[in-house]
Amino acid sequence: MRRRISASSLILIAFFGAAPFAGGQGLPVDLGGTVDRVLDGQVINKVERQVEDRVSRTIEAIELPPLPGDIASGALNGLDPLTTLDGLKALPGIAQALVPGREIVIDTAGGWAVIRDEWVLLASDEEAARIEAAGLRVLEDTPLTSLSGRLLVVEVNPDGPGGRRAQTLLEELGAELADRNHVYFPAAPSAPKGAASGAVRVNAAAGKYAPMGLIDTDVDETHPALKDLPLTEQDFVGHGSLRPQTHGTAVASILARELPLPKTDAPAMRAASVFFLSEDGTIGATTASLVRAVDWMISEEVRVINFSLSGPPNKALEKIVIAGQQAGIVFVAAVGNDGPAARPLYPAAYPGVIGVTAVDKDGKIYRWANRGDYVAVAAAGVQVEVAQPGGGSLRDSGTSFAAPVVSAWMARELADKHGTDPFRLIEAAAKPASKAGRDGTYGYGILVPSR
């Protein structure tokens, strides 16, 4: 099934960061009830169950800012979204890449979103040479500093010429090396609720913090809330020319609030831009982008990495996460917003990754948060104040916004500690939410950092 989003909906997506709805799958909400994505029945059913409630509450809450004349005219006259592309580039919350990437075509495989006909391989130099000699089309070829070998993105169309031969070659390389180029989405529904007031806040502790990494959308580094955050940013997006900024700016503002700033000797935070923004408003990060970003952060010797995104299990992503853990990195990831009965989401569900869920100011679990034995801890993530690109802030909810609270706390805890089990630190610091100990809703309990 393939559906097209309306121009008026594209304008909403542009201003609010291509917001996914509560299911956490990153599908753009269309006020006319349509989305542009090839979807299987499982994802469509999820849309039908959740979109009515989410859209109705969002429509009531949204107050649209004034639109540029040409964009507003396009929306009112029902023009095709592509006619507003030039206008989109000038809107707040959208950056343009210096070098446009390849076309964004999203499919599904096994119930997960993937880039059509693209496979990711972690291959040795010898295997890479075999692939080249076989005539396969290599879309990306990146030497990895953390693993002995290369990251390859290879085009394989099973129904095209040589498709079966290409599949056979990939299988011969070893099943652990090849997987689809999956697409991951921000772990936050990002439904704006108006100007910020009375938001949940937790105080930052004094002292130092360990070097950190943020893997998210592009960040609006000019926002006043980030003026004391020493960011070093790099782009790892291989698709499209547009970069969303809303989600990454929001997460970065929480880190800035939670870390002991300003500090002239504070370590630079590595920020990896991994999310594309398609012309129809869809945002996503590919496996290849995530692997390259983690590899860079390993080489930069960060100690904590924040993942406020979620998606499917992937062999290449798991392998680079393991490499990071072996290098001493603590991964903190949002558990996702697919709801209590949803399947596990990754990277939060990988062994050793700290999966973070969200609670409100009264300690009540966020209604859309995933559940499962991979939930390690809960933190404030409901109606929290977050920065928005171009200035200003609003209140938002999602496990995306709980994860940086834990990441910042962990960075402070690890500032002068080496070889410490991060789960032991969490177990000792979190306030238990269940007499039975760790559970699949709150993990070890609720973490409330304080001075």
N, C-alpha and C positions, 0 to 999 in steps of 0.2 A: 504494500500500500504506500502511495506517495502523495503527500498533500503540500499545498503551498500556503505560505503565510502572507497575510495582507500587508499593504503598505502602512496602514495606520498602526498595526501591531509592531511593525519594524521600528517605527518611531519610538514607541514605548520601550522596546528592547534596547534601542540605542541609548536612551537617557538613563535606563536603570541597569545597564551592564549585561544585557542578554540574559536576564534572570531565569534560571530554571524554577519550576514549581516544586512543591513540597516533596515530590518523589525523589528528588536529588539526582535525576538522570539527565538534567541539563537541557530538557526539551523546551524550546521557547513557547510561552503561552501566547495564544492568539485570541483576541477578543471575539473573533468570528468563529472560533472553535477549530482551527486547523493548525497543523504543524507540518514543516517540510523535512521529512526524514523517512527513509525506508525502514520500517519497523516490523518486527514479528508480532504474532498475536499476544504474547506475554506482555510486551511493553505497551501495546495498544490498550489492553485490558487495564493496565495500571493507569494510563491516561484517563480512561473513562471513569475509573473509580475515584480519582483524586482531583481532576481538573475543575469540576464544577464547584466544589467547595473552595478550592484555592483561588480561582478566578473571581468568584463572587466577593470574597473578602478583599482581594487585591483591588478590584474596581472601586469598592467603597472607600478604600484608604488612599489611593493615588491622587495626588494633586499635580497635574502636569505643569511643568515650567513653560514659559513662552517658547514657541518653536520659531526657528528662522522662517522667513516668509516663503522661500522656495520649498522647504521641506513640508511646512504646514499645507501649502497648496497641493503638493503631491499627495499627501494623505487624504485631504478632503476630496480630491477628484478621483481617488481610487487608482492611482498610477501603480504600475508594476514596481516592486521594491528595488529593482536594479536601477530605476531612473533616479533614485534618491542616494545612490552610493557616494557620489561626490559630496553631498551634504553630510552624510554620515561621518566622513573623515574629519569634518570640522567640529563635530559635536564633542562635548566634554565626555571623558571616560573612554575615548577611543584613540589609540595611537596607530600610526602607520609604519610598517616595517620598511627599512631602507632597501632590502632586497626581497621582492615578493616571492612567496613559495609556490609550490605546485597546487593544483586544483583540489578543492575540498569536496570529496564525494564519500558520504557516509552510508554504510550498509550495516547489516546485522549478521552475526555468526554465533550460533549457540546461545542466542538470546542476549548477546552483548553487542554494543556498537563497535564497529571497526571501520577503518579506511579501506575502501573497496580495492581488492586485488593487491594489497600491500602486506608483506610478511617481514617480521623483524628477526634477525639472526645475530647471535653472538658467536662469531666464527674466528678461528685461527687464521693466520696469514695464509697457510696452505689451503684451507677450506675456501677462503675468499678468492684465491687464485683459481680454484676449481670452478667456482661460480662464474667468474669472469670468462674462463675458457669455454664454459658451456653456453655462453651467449645470453645469459639471463640479464635482464635490465636492472641494473643497480641504481636506485634512486638516491640513496645516501650511503656514504662510506666514511665512518668516523673512527679513527684510532682511539682506543680507550686506555686511559692511564691507570685505571684501577684493576683492569683485567688484562690478561695477556691475549690480545686479539683485537678484533674490530667489531663495531656495530654496523651491520648492513641492513638497509631497507630494500627489499627486492620486490619487483612487480611480478606477480604470478596470477594469471587468469586461467583457471582450470579448464574453461571452455574455449580458450583461445588457442592459436597455433603454438604448439610446444608446451602447452599447459601441463599435460600429464607428465611429460619428461621433466619439467621443472619441479613438480611436486615430488617425483621419485628422487630427484637429486637432493632436495631438502630433507627428505626422510632418511636418505643415506648418511647425511651429515650428523644425524642423531636427533632424536625427538626433543632432548633437553635444550637444543640450541635454537629451534625454530618455533615461532608463534605468530599469531596475527598482530597487526599494528592496531591494537585496541584503542578506543577513545575513552578518556576519563573526564569527569565533570566536577565542577565545584560542589563541595558538600554543604551547600546552603541554599535554601529556597529564595533568599534575597527578595522578599516582598516588602517594599518601603512602607513605613508607617508614619511618615511625617517627620517634623523637626525633632531633634533629640532633646529629651528632658526626662529626668528621673531614671536614667539608664543604670543598669547594674554596673558597678565598678568594684574592682579589687585593687588594693594598694600594692605598689611595687616595693620590694625589699631593697634596702640600701646595699651597696657593695658592687662587686664585679659580676660579670657573666661570661660564660664560655662562648666561643665563636659560634654563630648561628647561621642557618641557611633557610630561606623561604622559597618554596617551589609553588608558584601560583601564576596568576595573570601578571601582566605588566603592572607597574606601580606608578602612580602619579607622585613623583618625588618632590613636586613643588607644593604639595599640600602643607599648610601650617602645622598640622598634627605630626608631620614626619620631619620637621626641620632639624631635630636633634638626633634622628636615626641615621647612623653612618652606613648608607646603602652602597653596595657595589653590585650593579645589575648587569645581567647578560641575557641575550635572547637565544632560545633554543627551538623556536617554532619553524617547522619545515613546510607549513601549508598556509596559503593565503597571504594577504598583505596587511590585514587589519589585526590589531591587538586590543582586546578589552582590558580595562584598567580597574573596573569597579571592585571586583572581588579581592584582588591582590592589595589594593589600596586600603580596603576595609580591614583585612587581616593584618597588614603592616601597622595600621594605626593602633590595633590592640597590642601588638608587640611593643610599640613605642611607649604605650601607656604602662605596660607591665615591667619594662626593663628599667634599671637604675640609670636614667639619663638626666641631664647631659653629662658626659664624661669625655674629657679630652683624650684619654687613653683607651676609650672603648674600642673593642675590636670591630672591624667593619662587618656588617651583615651581608652575606651573599644572597642576592635575590635573583632567582631564575624565572624568566618569563617563558611559560610553556604552553599557553592557551592561544589558539587561533580564534578568530571571529569571522564566520562565514557571511556572505552577502545576505543570507536570509535570517541572520540573527543568532545562529547556533554557535555556542562556544564549546570548545573541547581541547583536550591535551592528548597527544598520541603517546603510545608506549615509547617510541623512539625519542621524543622530546624529554620524557621523564628520565630515561636511561642516561642520556647525554647530560642532563642537569645534575643528576646524582654523581656521575663520574667527575664532573667539574668540581663539585663540592668536596668530594673525597680528596682531590688534588689540592684544594684550598684549605684542607685540614679543619673543616668545621666540626663541631662536637654534637650539635643538635640540628635536626632538619624538621621543619614543619610542613606537613602535607595536609592542607585543607581541601582535599579532593578525594574522589572515590570512583571505583570501577571494578572491572573483572580481574581475576587472577591471570597473571601472565608470566611465562617462564623467564623471559629476559628481564622484566622488572624485578622479579623475585631474586634473580641472581645478582643484580647490581645492589639490591638492598642488603643481601647477605655480605657482599663485598664491603659495603659501607659499615655494617655492624662489626665485621672483622677489623676494620680500621678504627674502631672505637666510637662510631657515630651512633647516637640515640635517635631513632625515628619516632616522631609523634604524628599521628594521623587521625583525622576525623572519621568516625565510624559510619557516617552517612545518614541520609534522611529518607530512606525508603519505607520506613515504618517498622513496627514491632515484629511482623511476620516475614520480613524480607530476608533474602539470602545474604550471606556475608559479603562485605565489600572490601576492596583492597586499595592501598597497601595496609590498611589498619588490621586486617585479618592475618597478615603474615606473622609467623612466630617471632617474638622479640620486639615487635612494633607496639608502641603504646597507643591503644585505641581509645579515643576520647569521645564521650557523649556529652550532651548539653542539658543543663537544668536552668530553671528560672530562679529569681531571687529568693523564693521560698523553698528551694530545693526540690521542686517538682520536675520530673523528667520531661524533656521536650517531646511533644506528642508524636512527631514524625521520626524520632531517633531510632536507628537500628538497635536490635538487641542481639545478644549472643555472648559466648564465652570469650570472645576476643575483646570485649569492652573491658578496659583496664581502670578507667577513672572518669568521673564526671566533673565538669566545671561550668561556670556561668556562660551561657550561650543563648539565652532567650531575652529578647528586647534589650540587647546591649548597644551601646553607642559606638558607631563606626564612621570613619571618614569616607567621604565620597569624592571622586575625582573632580577637580575644578574648585574645590573648597566646600566647606559646610559638612554637615554630618546628619545621620538619621539613626533610628533604632531598627535593629534587624535581629533575626533569629536563625539558628542552625548549628549543627555540630562543627561547621567550619569555624565559628567564632569562639567555640570552647577550646579547640585545639591549641591556638596560640597562647592562651592563658597557661596551659600546661607546658608548652614549649618554653615560654619565657621563664617559668618557675624552674624547669629542669635546667635551663642554661645557667641560672643563678646557683642552683645546687651543685652543679658540676664545675663551677668556676675554679675551685681549688681541689677537686677530687678526681682521681683517676681509678679506673677499674671497679667503680661502684656499680652494683646492680640497680638500674633505674627503677625496676619494679619494687624492690625493697624500699627505696626512697618514697615511692608513691604510697605503698602500704602503710608506712610509718606516718606519713603526713596527712593522708585523706581521712575525712570523718566518715566512719562506716554508716551506710544507709540501710544495712540489713544485719540482723542478729546472726544470720547464717554465714556471715563473712562475704567474700567476693561473690557477686552474682552477675547475671547476664544483662542487667539493666543499668546499674551504677558502677559495676566493677568493684574496686576496693572501697569506693565511697566518693564523697564530694571533696574536691580540692579547692580550698579558699585561701589563696596566698594573702599574707598580711605583712605589715612592717615588723 
